[in-house]
């Protein structure tokens, strides 16, 4: 071996050893403490697109650590509400406060999880999770991946994962910074039924562990009842119905109280849509293609 080759091999070995040291797990004491969820206050919120009102004088509050689900038909303003809370759009009127501060000042404490995972295909899984992190980012990203059941997949490319696994990566990316407010915009809509159930259980487990405040937008009434502490039905830009859900967990599909709430919510949805308001407790909302699930707004 020539001297140049030996020097190159030695340099490569030293570089790899440095990388391994940088990637060594930090001691447990270095882990950031779990932060309490954020308090959210929405007062007289209004938003229009091209002259068409989407949200009209909407007001409600979310307690720190509470899990709230928003349901309603397409175009009622559900996704628009999340974008306003995330600071991605500005309201026409009204006020949004997160921990008593304007929403524009707390963007770093909120995370928005979309229907599609939105991973960077040219970056490995671990790098997708660690985007925007500093310090011991590798350890934090690896811990987040393990928490969502993707231990050992950190060096895969996104294309090597299933749809459900990619959505788990998106969840890990959202949770790695330990947000105080988690905004969930139908994150399970494109998944198959079994994977959807697994992701619902995972979201619930992570919420119970980290106690962030969660706001979930969904068309699935059963999903809303199964996950949330409170369900809000939005119709014509305002609150048409608000239901408190019994807080015992874990919840089962055979629970009579939950079934009664599901029926009540579906009855009201059909009533608002001009139906007769009579449904079986086994009725569900019509299946929609993921591309049809968004509010009728420019995005």
C-alpha positions, 0 to 999 in steps of 0.5 A: 500500500502506498503512503498516500493510500495509507494516509487516506485509510487512516483519515477515513478511520479517524473520520468514522470514529469521530462520527460514531462519537458524535452519534453516541447516545447522550446520558438520560439526564441530557434529555429535555424535560417534557413540557406542559401543553399550550393553552389555546384561545380563539376569539371571534375568528373570521376568514374568507377566500375570494369573498366567500366566508369560511370561518365566521366569528369562531370562538373556543378555547383548548386547555393545556394538554387537552386533545380536541377533534374538529369534524365537519364536511369538506369546505367547512374551514377545518384545515383553514383553522389549523393553518391559522393556528400554525401561523401559516395564514393570517385571519381577516378578523379575530384573535388567536392566542397560544399561552396568551401570546399572539400565534405569530410568536409561538410558531416554534412551539407548534407542529403541523402534521399533514395528510402526506408525510412530506419527506425529503426523498434525497435525505435518509430517514434520520436526516428527515427527522433531524431537520432544523435540530442543533446540538446532539441532533442525531441522538434526539432523532434516533430516540424519536424514531424508536418511540414510533417503532422505527428502530433500525430504519434510520439509515433507510431512504424514504422510498424504502418505507411503506406509507404507514412507515413514512407517516411514522417518520413524519410523526417522529419529525413533529415530536422530536422538538417536543412541541407544546401544540400538535396540529394534526390535519387528517394525518391518517386519511391516506392509510389503509384501515389497519395501519390507520388504527395502528397510527391512532393508537400511536398518536394516543400513546405519544400524547399520553406520554408527552402531554402536548395539546392536540388539535385533530382535523378529521372526517372520521367520526369514530376516530374523533370520538376514539381519540379526543377529550372533546369533539367540535363540529363546524358547519357554515364556519361556526360551531354547530355542536360540541361534545365532551367524551368520557375520559377513560382510556384505553377506549374500546369500540364496544363502549356503549357511551362512545357509540351513543356519542358517535350516533349523536354526532352523525345525526347532527352531520346528516341534519346539517346536510339536509338529511332526515337525521336518522342513522344507525350506530354502524353508519359512517361518513361516505368514503372520500378520496384523500384529494377531496378531503381538503377545504375548498381554499387556494391550498 
